[in-house]
Amino acid sequence: MSILSGGIQGSAANAAFSDSPFKMSLNMRLACAAGAFLLGLLMASIGNGSASNVTFAICYVGGILLATMSTIFLVGPKKQMKFMFKSSRRTTSLIFLGTCGATMVLCFFVPHWIRSLLYYCSFAALLWYVISFIPGAHKMIISCCKGIMPCL
């Protein structure tokens, strides 16, 4: 059973991703999505390690865009844009876009440690957004966190 297809097997699973211009198997799409996300994280991390605010801004924007585009491999570009503000993802999308905007604006005015904190918050929001494409992933992560920290 495929995670992304909600349990649908075979050609029905690929039909769920038919609006994508990429003619790839589901496993290939998952691998490309993970690779693009990790490459974006690496690029943004290189910028985060920089003392220069300009270098940070360039690497951060490139990395965050690449990581965000990783979801195109999961659902295709049209559905990605349509799903971004669907009611189940609206809050996550707004938090992600807000942290990205705050990071870009504030990176030139705040100390490095605050810039780094904003960077980590924006990637946490992006990760939460990306996993929203996997049915049941949010509930699984919340239950794992509750298992680790029973006070939640």
Secondary structure, DSSP 8 states (H G I E B T S, - for coil): --TTTTT--THHHHHTTTTSS----HHHHHHHHHHHHHHHHHHHHHHHT-S-HHHHHHHHHHHHHHHHHTTHHHH-HHHHHHHHTSTTTHHHHHHHHHHHHHHHHHTTTS-HHHHHHHHHHHHHHHHHHHHTTSTTHHHHHHHHHHHH-TT-
